[in-house]
Every structure is written in C-alpha cells, then in structure tokens.
Amino acid sequence: MNRPPSSRPATAQQLAERVLRRPSSALWLNHVSVVTRRFDAALTFYVTTLGLSLRAVELDPACPTRLRAVLVDAEDRDVLELVQADDGAEGPNVGRLAFSLPRRAWLLLRARLDAQGYPYRLTTDCLLIEDADGILLRVTPLGEC
C-alpha cells in the first residue's frame, strides 16, 4: 500500500534514518592535510604558483613542535593544510591532489605557470603539475570563459 508523499518537512528522526541507510551522504571532505619535508617551498608553491590563499601559519595543534599552514580556496573555505614533517620523516604521504577552476582562472593559472617557467604537462582536459614534494596535482577547467 503506497501512501502519498507528505508535504510536511522531515523530522529529525526521519533525517537520521536516511543517513543510516546512506551513511556516505553524511560525510563531507573538510580539507586535505599534506605532510611536507619542504615546508617553505610547498607553501610558496600553493600560494604563489597555484593561487590558494594563506589563512594562517601556526604551530600544529596535533604536534606543537612543528608548523602548519592553513590554505583557503576562493570562497574562503579551508581546503589544504601543509604540515612540517618531523626530522627523518619519509617523503610526502599523499599521492595526488585534484583541483578544479573556472576556465578563465584555469587559463590564468596556465599563464602564471608559463611566466614562472614552472613545468607542467597539458592533456586534453587538464594541467598536470608537481608540487615541491613531487605530489602530482591535476587541475581541470570548469565551464566556458
């Protein structure tokens, strides 16, 4: 027996039940944390070359003997955290990062890379760039100019 859909808003219990049926719908990516042995070079790359904005450089709350930088996107959302690696730490612990930009900003990024002589590969749908630690970044354009 099918009941007609209710026009009443869902209750908190109904919303919770939906989340339990589809747990991934309640999970949002907050930001990515990259541990780097080349903190200053990585910070310069992500701010000067890639164009993220620096919100803060501070002691890492998880380990107050090292620095962390919090970087934000164009909408002032925290998207990337650079964490200074401990002495003797191995290489970066992230394999690849992916970013998207409006097409005009993507073209400006490409021009900035060219002006800085920063190496990149161009594929049919993206720029492939390595950061200071060799992490591969895939940057795709969105929409038309």
Disulfide bonds with the S-S distance in Angstrom:
none
